[in-house]
């Protein structure tokens, strides 16, 4: 299981996510984020900052 426990900070015009910043397609599975995620302008998320319609997130947890 991929796990993030560190702090993630995005800057201007970037996506910030605990596991992935931006996923346009593909599968993100069995992951966890327990770290703080912070971003300045664009999308920010515990698991993913931004996900396209061809990406799938399953069996993941964000605890922060």
CHARMM-style PDB file with segment names, atoms N, HN, CA, C and O in Angstrom:
ATOM      1  N   UNK     1       0.846  -1.176   0.000  1.00  0.00      PROA
ATOM      2  CA  UNK     1       0.000   0.000   0.000  1.00  0.00      PROA
ATOM      3  C   UNK     1       0.890   1.238   0.000  1.00  0.00      PROA
ATOM      4  O   UNK     1       1.772   1.375   0.848  1.00  0.00      PROA
ATOM      5  N   UNK     2       0.657   2.132  -0.948  1.00  0.00      PROA
ATOM      6  HN  UNK     2      -0.059   2.020  -1.637  1.00  0.00      PROA
ATOM      7  CA  UNK     2       1.367   3.414  -0.975  1.00  0.00      PROA
ATOM      8  C   UNK     2       0.781   4.308   0.113  1.00  0.00      PROA
ATOM      9  O   UNK     2      -0.437   4.453   0.214  1.00  0.00      PROA
ATOM     10  N   UNK     3       1.644   4.904   0.923  1.00  0.00      PROA
ATOM     11  HN  UNK     3       2.634   4.786   0.841  1.00  0.00      PROA
ATOM     12  CA  UNK     3       1.201   5.754   2.020  1.00  0.00      PROA
ATOM     13  C   UNK     3       2.049   7.013   2.082  1.00  0.00      PROA
ATOM     14  O   UNK     3       3.274   6.956   1.971  1.00  0.00      PROA
ATOM     15  N   UNK     4       1.387   8.152   2.259  1.00  0.00      PROA
ATOM     16  HN  UNK     4       0.392   8.198   2.349  1.00  0.00      PROA
ATOM     17  CA  UNK     4       2.078   9.413   2.475  1.00  0.00      PROA
ATOM     18  C   UNK     4       1.811   9.878   3.900  1.00  0.00      PROA
ATOM     19  O   UNK     4       0.664   9.903   4.345  1.00  0.00      PROA
ATOM     20  N   UNK     5       2.867  10.245   4.612  1.00  0.00      PROA
ATOM     21  HN  UNK     5       3.799  10.225   4.251  1.00  0.00      PROA
ATOM     22  CA  UNK     5       2.706  10.814   5.950  1.00  0.00      PROA
ATOM     23  C   UNK     5       3.371  12.186   6.048  1.00  0.00      PROA
ATOM     24  O   UNK     5       3.324  12.827   7.098  1.00  0.00      PROA
ATOM     25  N   UNK     6       3.993  12.636   4.949  1.00  0.00      PROA
ATOM     26  HN  UNK     6       4.030  12.115   4.097  1.00  0.00      PROA
ATOM     27  CA  UNK     6       4.671  13.921   4.942  1.00  0.00      PROA
ATOM     28  C   UNK     6       3.752  15.051   4.511  1.00  0.00      PROA
ATOM     29  O   UNK     6       2.623  14.816   4.081  1.00  0.00      PROA
ATOM     30  N   UNK     7       4.240  16.277   4.628  1.00  0.00      PROA
ATOM     31  HN  UNK     7       5.158  16.469   4.977  1.00  0.00      PROA
ATOM     32  CA  UNK     7       3.467  17.450   4.225  1.00  0.00      PROA
ATOM     33  C   UNK     7       3.731  17.745   2.752  1.00  0.00      PROA
ATOM     34  O   UNK     7       4.880  17.762   2.312  1.00  0.00      PROA
ATOM     35  N   UNK     8       2.650  17.980   1.987  1.00  0.00      PROA
ATOM     36  HN  UNK     8       1.716  17.966   2.344  1.00  0.00      PROA
ATOM     37  CA  UNK     8       2.732  18.299   0.566  1.00  0.00      PROA
ATOM     38  C   UNK     8       2.272  19.741   0.380  1.00  0.00      PROA
ATOM     39  O   UNK     8       1.189  20.110   0.835  1.00  0.00      PROA
ATOM     40  N   UNK     9       3.086  20.554  -0.284  1.00  0.00      PROA
ATOM     41  HN  UNK     9       3.965  20.253  -0.654  1.00  0.00      PROA
ATOM     42  CA  UNK     9       2.722  21.939  -0.546  1.00  0.00      PROA
ATOM     43  C   UNK     9       2.859  22.217  -2.031  1.00  0.00      PROA
ATOM     44  O   UNK     9       3.950  22.103  -2.590  1.00  0.00      PROA
ATOM     45  N   UNK    10       1.738  22.587  -2.682  1.00  0.00      PROA
ATOM     46  HN  UNK    10       0.852  22.679  -2.227  1.00  0.00      PROA
ATOM     47  CA  UNK    10       1.757  22.949  -4.093  1.00  0.00      PROA
ATOM     48  C   UNK    10       1.970  24.441  -4.243  1.00  0.00      PROA
ATOM     49  O   UNK    10       1.666  25.218  -3.338  1.00  0.00      PROA
ATOM     50  N   UNK    11       2.494  24.835  -5.391  1.00  0.00      PROA
ATOM     51  HN  UNK    11       2.741  24.204  -6.126  1.00  0.00      PROA
ATOM     52  CA  UNK    11       2.707  26.259  -5.646  1.00  0.00      PROA
ATOM     53  C   UNK    11       1.736  26.739  -6.724  1.00  0.00      PROA
ATOM     54  O   UNK    11       0.865  25.980  -7.151  1.00  0.00      PROA
ATOM     55  N   UNK    12       1.871  27.956  -7.156  1.00  0.00      PROA
ATOM     56  HN  UNK    12       2.578  28.573  -6.809  1.00  0.00      PROA
ATOM     57  CA  UNK    12       0.965  28.538  -8.149  1.00  0.00      PROA
ATOM     58  C   UNK    12       0.863  27.656  -9.393  1.00  0.00      PROA
ATOM     59  O   UNK    12       1.867  27.191  -9.932  1.00  0.00      PROA
ATOM     60  N   UNK    13      -0.373  27.440  -9.831  1.00  0.00      PROA
ATOM     61  HN  UNK    13      -1.189  27.818  -9.394  1.00  0.00      PROA
ATOM     62  CA  UNK    13      -0.682  26.718 -11.063  1.00  0.00      PROA
ATOM     63  C   UNK    13      -0.250  25.257 -11.056  1.00  0.00      PROA
ATOM     64  O   UNK    13       0.024  24.692 -12.115  1.00  0.00      PROA
ATOM     65  N   UNK    14      -0.185  24.648  -9.899  1.00  0.00      PROA
ATOM     66  HN  UNK    14      -0.408  25.107  -9.039  1.00  0.00      PROA
ATOM     67  CA  UNK    14       0.129  23.234  -9.797  1.00  0.00      PROA
ATOM     68  C   UNK    14      -0.927  22.526  -8.959  1.00  0.00      PROA
ATOM     69  O   UNK    14      -1.581  23.144  -8.118  1.00  0.00      PROA
ATOM     70  N   UNK    15      -1.087  21.243  -9.189  1.00  0.00      PROA
ATOM     71  HN  UNK    15      -0.555  20.741  -9.872  1.00  0.00      PROA
ATOM     72  CA  UNK    15      -2.004  20.419  -8.428  1.00  0.00      PROA
ATOM     73  C   UNK    15      -1.251  19.786  -7.264  1.00  0.00      PROA
ATOM     74  O   UNK    15      -0.095  19.391  -7.419  1.00  0.00      PROA
ATOM     75  N   UNK    16      -1.889  19.685  -6.103  1.00  0.00      PROA
ATOM     76  HN  UNK    16      -2.828  20.006  -5.977  1.00  0.00      PROA
ATOM     77  CA  UNK    16      -1.257  19.083  -4.934  1.00  0.00      PROA
ATOM     78  C   UNK    16      -2.133  17.961  -4.408  1.00  0.00      PROA
ATOM     79  O   UNK    16      -3.319  18.162  -4.143  1.00  0.00      PROA
ATOM     80  N   UNK    17      -1.549  16.779  -4.257  1.00  0.00      PROA
ATOM     81  HN  UNK    17      -0.587  16.616  -4.472  1.00  0.00      PROA
ATOM     82  CA  UNK    17      -2.270  15.642  -3.709  1.00  0.00      PROA
ATOM     83  C   UNK    17      -1.360  14.827  -2.827  1.00  0.00      PROA
ATOM     84  O   UNK    17      -0.148  14.797  -3.039  1.00  0.00      PROA
ATOM     85  N   UNK    18      -1.929  14.165  -1.844  1.00  0.00      PROA
ATOM     86  HN  UNK    18      -2.914  14.189  -1.672  1.00  0.00      PROA
ATOM     87  CA  UNK    18      -1.138  13.337  -0.943  1.00  0.00      PROA
ATOM     88  C   UNK    18      -0.485  12.163  -1.639  1.00  0.00      PROA
ATOM     89  O   UNK    18       0.612  11.756  -1.256  1.00  0.00      PROA
ATOM     90  N   UNK    19      -1.131  11.607  -2.651  1.00  0.00      PROA
ATOM     91  HN  UNK    19      -2.022  11.938  -2.962  1.00  0.00      PROA
ATOM     92  CA  UNK    19      -0.577  10.487  -3.407  1.00  0.00      PROA
ATOM     93  C   UNK    19      -0.164  10.927  -4.806  1.00  0.00      PROA
ATOM     94  O   UNK    19       0.933  10.603  -5.262  1.00  0.00      PROA
ATOM     95  N   UNK    20      -1.034  11.663  -5.488  1.00  0.00      PROA
ATOM     96  HN  UNK    20      -1.925  11.927  -5.118  1.00  0.00      PROA
ATOM     97  CA  UNK    20      -0.741  12.122  -6.848  1.00  0.00      PROA
ATOM     98  C   UNK    20      -1.322  13.526  -7.040  1.00  0.00      PROA
ATOM     99  O   UNK    20      -2.413  13.823  -6.553  1.00  0.00      PROA
ATOM    100  N   UNK    21      -0.598  14.373  -7.742  1.00  0.00      PROA
ATOM    101  HN  UNK    21       0.288  14.132  -8.137  1.00  0.00      PROA
ATOM    102  CA  UNK    21      -1.088  15.720  -8.011  1.00  0.00      PROA
ATOM    103  C   UNK    21      -2.173  15.734  -9.066  1.00  0.00      PROA
ATOM    104  O   UNK    21      -3.231  16.330  -8.862  1.00  0.00      PROA
ATOM    105  N   UNK    22      -1.918  15.070 -10.215  1.00  0.00      PROA
ATOM    106  HN  UNK    22      -1.058  14.586 -10.380  1.00  0.00      PROA
ATOM    107  CA  UNK    22      -2.881  15.042 -11.310  1.00  0.00      PROA
ATOM    108  C   UNK    22      -2.840  13.683 -11.985  1.00  0.00      PROA
ATOM    109  O   UNK    22      -1.768  13.187 -12.332  1.00  0.00      PROA
ATOM    110  N   UNK    23      -4.000  13.085 -12.170  1.00  0.00      PROA
ATOM    111  HN  UNK    23      -4.871  13.488 -11.888  1.00  0.00      PROA
ATOM    112  CA  UNK    23      -4.116  11.808 -12.877  1.00  0.00      PROA
ATOM    113  C   UNK    23      -5.158  11.958 -13.972  1.00  0.00      PROA
ATOM    114  O   UNK    23      -6.342  12.131 -13.684  1.00  0.00      PROA
ATOM    115  N   UNK    24      -4.729  11.895 -15.217  1.00  0.00      PROA
ATOM    116  HN  UNK    24      -3.767  11.755 -15.452  1.00  0.00      PROA
ATOM    117  CA  UNK    24      -5.646  12.028 -16.350  1.00  0.00      PROA
ATOM    118  C   UNK    24      -6.304  10.688 -16.665  1.00  0.00      PROA
ATOM    119  O   UNK    24      -7.459  10.645 -17.091  1.00  0.00      PROA
ATOM    120  N   UNK    25      -5.570   9.595 -16.455  1.00  0.00      PROA
ATOM    121  HN  UNK    25      -4.632   9.630 -16.109  1.00  0.00      PROA
ATOM    122  CA  UNK    25      -6.088   8.250 -16.696  1.00  0.00      PROA
ATOM    123  C   UNK    25      -5.325   7.281 -15.804  1.00  0.00      PROA
ATOM    124  O   UNK    25      -4.315   7.644 -15.203  1.00  0.00      PROA
ATOM    125  N   UNK    26      -5.804   6.067 -15.722  1.00  0.00      PROA
ATOM    126  HN  UNK    26      -6.625   5.771 -16.211  1.00  0.00      PROA
ATOM    127  CA  UNK    26      -5.135   5.041 -14.934  1.00  0.00      PROA
ATOM    128  C   UNK    26      -5.883   4.720 -13.651  1.00  0.00      PROA
ATOM    129  O   UNK    26      -6.975   5.231 -13.400  1.00  0.00      PROA
ATOM    130  N   UNK    27      -5.272   3.866 -12.847  1.00  0.00      PROA
ATOM    131  HN  UNK    27      -4.385   3.452 -13.050  1.00  0.00      PROA
ATOM    132  CA  UNK    27      -5.879   3.368 -11.619  1.00  0.00      PROA
ATOM    133  C   UNK    27      -4.992   3.699 -10.420  1.00  0.00      PROA
ATOM    134  O   UNK    27      -3.805   3.374 -10.398  1.00  0.00      PROA
ATOM    135  N   UNK    28      -5.582   4.342  -9.441  1.00  0.00      PROA
ATOM    136  HN  UNK    28      -6.546   4.607  -9.459  1.00  0.00      PROA
ATOM    137  CA  UNK    28      -4.921   4.614  -8.165  1.00  0.00      PROA
ATOM    138  C   UNK    28      -5.629   3.729  -7.150  1.00  0.00      PROA
ATOM    139  O   UNK    28      -6.811   3.926  -6.868  1.00  0.00      PROA
ATOM    140  N   UNK    29      -4.912   2.760  -6.602  1.00  0.00      PROA
ATOM    141  HN  UNK    29      -3.952   2.600  -6.830  1.00  0.00      PROA
ATOM    142  CA  UNK    29      -5.566   1.748  -5.761  1.00  0.00      PROA
ATOM    143  C   UNK    29      -4.764   1.494  -4.487  1.00  0.00      PROA
ATOM    144  O   UNK    29      -3.534   1.555  -4.478  1.00  0.00      PROA
ATOM    145  N   UNK    30      -5.498   1.209  -3.416  1.00  0.00      PROA
ATOM    146  HN  UNK    30      -6.497   1.160  -3.424  1.00  0.00      PROA
ATOM    147  CA  UNK    30      -4.916   0.784  -2.140  1.00  0.00      PROA
ATOM    148  C   UNK    30      -3.840   1.747  -1.655  1.00  0.00      PROA
ATOM    149  O   UNK    30      -2.670   1.383  -1.533  1.00  0.00      PROA
ATOM    150  N   UNK    31      -4.252   2.976  -1.380  1.00  0.00      PROA
ATOM    151  HN  UNK    31      -5.202   3.272  -1.479  1.00  0.00      PROA
ATOM    152  CA  UNK    31      -3.305   3.980  -0.905  1.00  0.00      PROA
ATOM    153  C   UNK    31      -3.891   4.728   0.285  1.00  0.00      PROA
ATOM    154  O   UNK    31      -5.088   4.650   0.559  1.00  0.00      PROA
ATOM    155  N   UNK    32      -3.029   5.453   0.983  1.00  0.00      PROA
ATOM    156  HN  UNK    32      -2.056   5.517   0.761  1.00  0.00      PROA
ATOM    157  CA  UNK    32      -3.467   6.214   2.147  1.00  0.00      PROA
ATOM    158  C   UNK    32      -2.670   7.501   2.247  1.00  0.00      PROA
ATOM    159  O   UNK    32      -1.476   7.528   1.949  1.00  0.00      PROA
ATOM    160  N   UNK    33      -3.330   8.555   2.662  1.00  0.00      PROA
ATOM    161  HN  UNK    33      -4.300   8.533   2.904  1.00  0.00      PROA
ATOM    162  CA  UNK    33      -2.666   9.816   2.956  1.00  0.00      PROA
ATOM    163  C   UNK    33      -2.997  10.211   4.377  1.00  0.00      PROA
ATOM    164  O   UNK    33      -4.167  10.311   4.747  1.00  0.00      PROA
ATOM    165  N   UNK    34      -1.959  10.436   5.178  1.00  0.00      PROA
ATOM    166  HN  UNK    34      -1.009  10.354   4.878  1.00  0.00      PROA
ATOM    167  CA  UNK    34      -2.138  10.934   6.540  1.00  0.00      PROA
ATOM    168  C   UNK    34      -1.402  12.259   6.715  1.00  0.00      PROA
ATOM    169  O   UNK    34      -1.330  12.795   7.821  1.00  0.00      PROA
ATOM    170  N   UNK    35      -0.854  12.786   5.614  1.00  0.00      PROA
ATOM    171  HN  UNK    35      -0.913  12.351   4.715  1.00  0.00      PROA
ATOM    172  CA  UNK    35      -0.107  14.034   5.673  1.00  0.00      PROA
ATOM    173  C   UNK    35      -0.979  15.237   5.343  1.00  0.00      PROA
ATOM    174  O   UNK    35      -2.073  15.097   4.796  1.00  0.00      PROA
ATOM    175  N   UNK    36      -0.483  16.414   5.680  1.00  0.00      PROA
ATOM    176  HN  UNK    36       0.406  16.529   6.125  1.00  0.00      PROA
ATOM    177  CA  UNK    36      -1.170  17.666   5.372  1.00  0.00      PROA
ATOM    178  C   UNK    36      -0.893  18.010   3.917  1.00  0.00      PROA
ATOM    179  O   UNK    36       0.248  17.931   3.462  1.00  0.00      PROA
ATOM    180  N   UNK    37      -1.946  18.395   3.180  1.00  0.00      PROA
ATOM    181  HN  UNK    37      -2.873  18.460   3.549  1.00  0.00      PROA
ATOM    182  CA  UNK    37      -1.805  18.798   1.782  1.00  0.00      PROA
ATOM    183  C   UNK    37      -2.282  20.234   1.656  1.00  0.00      PROA
ATOM    184  O   UNK    37      -3.396  20.563   2.065  1.00  0.00      PROA
ATOM    185  N   UNK    38      -1.444  21.086   1.093  1.00  0.00      PROA
ATOM    186  HN  UNK    38      -0.539  20.820   0.761  1.00  0.00      PROA
ATOM    187  CA  UNK    38      -1.753  22.509   0.974  1.00  0.00      PROA
ATOM    188  C   UNK    38      -1.347  22.985  -0.416  1.00  0.00      PROA
ATOM    189  O   UNK    38      -0.297  22.595  -0.927  1.00  0.00      PROA
ATOM    190  N   UNK    39      -2.174  23.826  -1.025  1.00  0.00      PROA
ATOM    191  HN  UNK    39      -3.027  24.143  -0.610  1.00  0.00      PROA
ATOM    192  CA  UNK    39      -1.856  24.354  -2.340  1.00  0.00      PROA
ATOM    193  C   UNK    39      -2.243  25.807  -2.450  1.00  0.00      PROA
ATOM    194  O   UNK    39      -3.133  26.274  -1.739  1.00  0.00      PROA
ATOM    195  N   UNK    40      -1.581  26.529  -3.339  1.00  0.00      PROA
ATOM    196  HN  UNK    40      -0.858  26.150  -3.916  1.00  0.00      PROA
ATOM    197  CA  UNK    40      -1.784  27.968  -3.449  1.00  0.00      PROA
ATOM    198  C   UNK    40      -2.944  28.356  -4.363  1.00  0.00      PROA
ATOM    199  O   UNK    40      -3.762  29.191  -3.977  1.00  0.00      PROA
ATOM    200  N   UNK    41      -3.042  27.785  -5.547  1.00  0.00      PROA
ATOM    201  HN  UNK    41      -2.377  27.106  -5.860  1.00  0.00      PROA
ATOM    202  CA  UNK    41      -4.031  28.249  -6.519  1.00  0.00      PROA
ATOM    203  C   UNK    41      -4.986  27.140  -6.965  1.00  0.00      PROA
ATOM    204  O   UNK    41      -6.194  27.246  -6.757  1.00  0.00      PROA
ATOM    205  N   UNK    42      -4.458  26.087  -7.572  1.00  0.00      PROA
ATOM    206  HN  UNK    42      -3.477  26.001  -7.741  1.00  0.00      PROA
ATOM    207  CA  UNK    42      -5.304  25.085  -8.222  1.00  0.00      PROA
ATOM    208  C   UNK    42      -5.788  23.995  -7.269  1.00  0.00      PROA
ATOM    209  O   UNK    42      -5.759  24.162  -6.050  1.00  0.00      PROA
ATOM    210  N   UNK    43      -6.216  22.921  -7.821  1.00  0.00      PROA
ATOM    211  HN  UNK    43      -6.239  22.786  -8.812  1.00  0.00      PROA
ATOM    212  CA  UNK    43      -6.853  21.831  -7.095  1.00  0.00      PROA
ATOM    213  C   UNK    43      -5.940  21.171  -6.072  1.00  0.00      PROA
ATOM    214  O   UNK    43      -4.761  20.924  -6.328  1.00  0.00      PROA
ATOM    215  N   UNK    44      -6.515  20.892  -4.907  1.00  0.00      PROA
ATOM    216  HN  UNK    44      -7.473  21.092  -4.699  1.00  0.00      PROA
ATOM    217  CA  UNK    44      -5.806  20.252  -3.811  1.00  0.00      PROA
ATOM    218  C   UNK    44      -6.674  19.125  -3.283  1.00  0.00      PROA
ATOM    219  O   UNK    44      -7.884  19.299  -3.133  1.00  0.00      PROA
ATOM    220  N   UNK    45      -6.078  17.963  -2.994  1.00  0.00      PROA
ATOM    221  HN  UNK    45      -5.095  17.822  -3.116  1.00  0.00      PROA
ATOM    222  CA  UNK    45      -6.853  16.853  -2.456  1.00  0.00      PROA
ATOM    223  C   UNK    45      -6.003  15.935  -1.613  1.00  0.00      PROA
ATOM    224  O   UNK    45      -4.785  15.877  -1.784  1.00  0.00      PROA
ATOM    225  N   UNK    46      -6.630  15.221  -0.712  1.00  0.00      PROA
ATOM    226  HN  UNK    46      -7.619  15.268  -0.573  1.00  0.00      PROA
ATOM    227  CA  UNK    46      -5.912  14.299   0.161  1.00  0.00      PROA
ATOM    228  C   UNK    46      -5.272  13.156  -0.591  1.00  0.00      PROA
ATOM    229  O   UNK    46      -4.124  12.806  -0.317  1.00  0.00      PROA
ATOM    230  N   UNK    47      -5.985  12.563  -1.536  1.00  0.00      PROA
ATOM    231  HN  UNK    47      -6.918  12.847  -1.759  1.00  0.00      PROA
ATOM    232  CA  UNK    47      -5.438  11.492  -2.366  1.00  0.00      PROA
ATOM    233  C   UNK    47      -4.916  12.064  -3.677  1.00  0.00      PROA
ATOM    234  O   UNK    47      -3.758  11.840  -4.030  1.00  0.00      PROA
ATOM    235  N   UNK    48      -5.757  12.801  -4.407  1.00  0.00      PROA
ATOM    236  HN  UNK    48      -6.698  12.983  -4.120  1.00  0.00      PROA
ATOM    237  CA  UNK    48      -5.371  13.384  -5.697  1.00  0.00      PROA
ATOM    238  C   UNK    48      -5.851  14.826  -5.776  1.00  0.00      PROA
ATOM    239  O   UNK    48      -6.966  15.145  -5.363  1.00  0.00      PROA
ATOM    240  N   UNK    49      -5.001  15.687  -6.307  1.00  0.00      PROA
ATOM    241  HN  UNK    49      -4.095  15.428  -6.642  1.00  0.00      PROA
ATOM    242  CA  UNK    49      -5.394  17.077  -6.493  1.00  0.00      PROA
ATOM    243  C   UNK    49      -6.438  17.230  -7.573  1.00  0.00      PROA
ATOM    244  O   UNK    49      -7.379  18.009  -7.417  1.00  0.00      PROA
ATOM    245  N   UNK    50      -6.295  16.511  -8.652  1.00  0.00      PROA
ATOM    246  HN  UNK    50      -5.531  15.878  -8.779  1.00  0.00      PROA
ATOM    247  CA  UNK    50      -7.240  16.558  -9.780  1.00  0.00      PROA
ATOM    248  C   UNK    50      -7.234  15.200 -10.459  1.00  0.00      PROA
ATOM    249  O   UNK    50      -6.182  14.582 -10.623  1.00  0.00      PROA
ATOM    250  N   UNK    51      -8.420  14.738 -10.853  1.00  0.00      PROA
ATOM    251  HN  UNK    51      -9.274  15.240 -10.720  1.00  0.00      PROA
ATOM    252  CA  UNK    51      -8.547  13.444 -11.525  1.00  0.00      PROA
ATOM    253  C   UNK    51      -9.382  13.625 -12.780  1.00  0.00      PROA
ATOM    254  O   UNK    51     -10.484  14.171 -12.729  1.00  0.00      PROA
ATOM    255  N   UNK    52      -8.851  13.163 -13.911  1.00  0.00      PROA
ATOM    256  HN  UNK    52      -7.956  12.719 -13.952  1.00  0.00      PROA
ATOM    257  CA  UNK    52      -9.589  13.196 -15.166  1.00  0.00      PROA
ATOM    258  C   UNK    52     -10.652  12.112 -15.201  1.00  0.00      PROA
ATOM    259  O   UNK    52     -10.690  11.227 -14.346  1.00  0.00      PROA
ATOM    260  N   UNK    53     -11.509  12.197 -16.203  1.00  0.00      PROA
ATOM    261  HN  UNK    53     -11.478  12.915 -16.897  1.00  0.00      PROA
ATOM    262  CA  UNK    53     -12.628  11.244 -16.261  1.00  0.00      PROA
ATOM    263  C   UNK    53     -12.214   9.816 -16.598  1.00  0.00      PROA
ATOM    264  O   UNK    53     -13.014   8.893 -16.453  1.00  0.00      PROA
ATOM    265  N   UNK    54     -10.976   9.623 -17.046  1.00  0.00      PROA
ATOM    266  HN  UNK    54     -10.326  10.374 -17.164  1.00  0.00      PROA
ATOM    267  CA  UNK    54     -10.495   8.280 -17.355  1.00  0.00      PROA
ATOM    268  C   UNK    54      -9.608   7.704 -16.251  1.00  0.00      PROA
ATOM    269  O   UNK    54      -8.915   6.710 -16.465  1.00  0.00      PROA
ATOM    270  N   UNK    55      -9.631   8.327 -15.075  1.00  0.00      PROA
ATOM    271  HN  UNK    55     -10.195   9.135 -14.902  1.00  0.00      PROA
ATOM    272  CA  UNK    55      -8.863   7.826 -13.932  1.00  0.00      PROA
ATOM    273  C   UNK    55      -9.820   7.251 -12.891  1.00  0.00      PROA
ATOM    274  O   UNK    55     -10.955   7.706 -12.749  1.00  0.00      PROA
ATOM    275  N   UNK    56      -9.345   6.259 -12.178  1.00  0.00      PROA
ATOM    276  HN  UNK    56      -8.423   5.889 -12.293  1.00  0.00      PROA
ATOM    277  CA  UNK    56     -10.151   5.599 -11.150  1.00  0.00      PROA
ATOM    278  C   UNK    56      -9.358   5.575  -9.849  1.00  0.00      PROA
ATOM    279  O   UNK    56      -8.173   5.242  -9.837  1.00  0.00      PROA
ATOM    280  N   UNK    57     -10.027   5.932  -8.751  1.00  0.00      PROA
ATOM    281  HN  UNK    57     -10.989   6.203  -8.760  1.00  0.00      PROA
ATOM    282  CA  UNK    57      -9.430   5.819  -7.418  1.00  0.00      PROA
ATOM    283  C   UNK    57     -10.290   4.820  -6.635  1.00  0.00      PROA
ATOM    284  O   UNK    57     -11.506   4.987  -6.532  1.00  0.00      PROA
ATOM    285  N   UNK    58      -9.659   3.792  -6.092  1.00  0.00      PROA
ATOM    286  HN  UNK    58      -8.672   3.656  -6.176  1.00  0.00      PROA
ATOM    287  CA  UNK    58     -10.426   2.827  -5.297  1.00  0.00      PROA
ATOM    288  C   UNK    58      -9.602   2.303  -4.133  1.00  0.00      PROA
ATOM    289  O   UNK    58      -8.380   2.186  -4.217  1.00  0.00      PROA
ATOM    290  N   UNK    59     -10.287   1.995  -3.058  1.00  0.00      PROA
ATOM    291  HN  UNK    59     -11.280   2.091  -2.989  1.00  0.00      PROA
ATOM    292  CA  UNK    59      -9.697   1.422  -1.837  1.00  0.00      PROA
ATOM    293  C   UNK    59      -8.597   2.318  -1.263  1.00  0.00      PROA
ATOM    294  O   UNK    59      -7.545   1.830  -0.849  1.00  0.00      PROA
ATOM    295  N   UNK    60      -8.847   3.636  -1.239  1.00  0.00      PROA
ATOM    296  HN  UNK    60      -9.701   4.032  -1.575  1.00  0.00      PROA
ATOM    297  CA  UNK    60      -7.891   4.593  -0.675  1.00  0.00      PROA
ATOM    298  C   UNK    60      -8.548   5.322   0.500  1.00  0.00      PROA
ATOM    299  O   UNK    60      -9.773   5.395   0.599  1.00  0.00      PROA
ATOM    300  N   UNK    61      -7.709   5.854   1.382  1.00  0.00      PROA
ATOM    301  HN  UNK    61      -6.714   5.795   1.302  1.00  0.00      PROA
ATOM    302  CA  UNK    61      -8.215   6.558   2.549  1.00  0.00      PROA
ATOM    303  C   UNK    61      -7.380   7.807   2.807  1.00  0.00      PROA
ATOM    304  O   UNK    61      -6.158   7.798   2.658  1.00  0.00      PROA
ATOM    305  N   UNK    62      -8.060   8.872   3.195  1.00  0.00      PROA
ATOM    306  HN  UNK    62      -9.052   8.879   3.316  1.00  0.00      PROA
ATOM    307  CA  UNK    62      -7.399  10.110   3.612  1.00  0.00      PROA
ATOM    308  C   UNK    62      -7.804  10.376   5.056  1.00  0.00      PROA
ATOM    309  O   UNK    62      -8.992  10.476   5.362  1.00  0.00      PROA
ATOM    310  N   UNK    63      -6.818  10.490   5.945  1.00  0.00      PROA
ATOM    311  HN  UNK    63      -5.853  10.409   5.697  1.00  0.00      PROA
ATOM    312  CA  UNK    63      -7.141  10.656   7.365  1.00  0.00      PROA
ATOM    313  C   UNK    63      -6.820  12.043   7.890  1.00  0.00      PROA
ATOM    314  O   UNK    63      -6.924  12.277   9.094  1.00  0.00      PROA
ATOM    315  N   UNK    64      -6.434  12.967   7.026  1.00  0.00      PROA
ATOM    316  HN  UNK    64      -6.349  12.776   6.048  1.00  0.00      PROA
ATOM    317  CA  UNK    64      -6.112  14.307   7.499  1.00  0.00      PROA
ATOM    318  C   UNK    64      -6.927  15.343   6.773  1.00  0.00      PROA
ATOM    319  OT1 UNK    64      -6.789  16.536   7.042  1.00  0.00      PROA
TER     320      UNK     64
END
